[in-house]
């Protein structure tokens, strides 16, 4: 989920969470590092190791 847009859309803060709502990461990214989801895409779930 995008949580914050930096000035002039030069960057975004993106939050990554599990399906249960546990925060995994909060990162800043450039617009070239993300894209809009498309209608015909399938979400993929995978297990991760947490600290």
C-alpha positions in Angstrom: 0.0 0.0 0.0 1.3 3.5 -0.8 1.3 5.5 2.4 3.0 8.7 1.4 3.7 10.6 -1.9 6.8 12.8 -1.9 6.7 16.2 -3.5 5.9 16.2 -7.2 5.5 12.3 -7.1 9.3 11.9 -7.1 9.0 9.0 -4.6 6.6 7.0 -2.5 6.6 5.3 0.9 5.2 1.8 0.5 4.1 -0.5 3.3 4.3 -4.3 3.0 2.1 -6.4 5.4 1.0 -10.0 5.8 -2.6 -11.0 5.3 -3.1 -10.8 9.1 -1.9 -7.2 9.1 1.7 -7.7 10.5 4.1 -5.0 9.1 6.9 -6.6 7.2 8.6 -3.5 5.7 8.1 0.2 5.1 10.3 1.4 2.3 10.8 4.5 0.1 10.8 3.8 -3.6 11.2 5.7 -6.9 8.2 5.8 -9.3 10.2 3.6 -11.7 10.3 0.8 -9.0 6.5 0.3 -8.9 3.6 0.0 -11.3 -0.2 0.0 -11.1 -1.9 -3.4 -10.7 -3.9 -4.6 -13.7 -7.3 -6.3 -13.6 -6.2 -9.6 -14.9 -3.4 -10.2 -12.4 -3.4 -12.8 -9.6 -2.1 -12.0 -6.1 0.6 -14.4 -5.0 1.2 -15.4 -1.4 4.4 -16.7 0.0 5.9 -17.4 3.5 8.7 -15.2 4.7 11.1 -15.5 7.6 10.7 -12.8 10.2 13.4 -11.6 12.6 
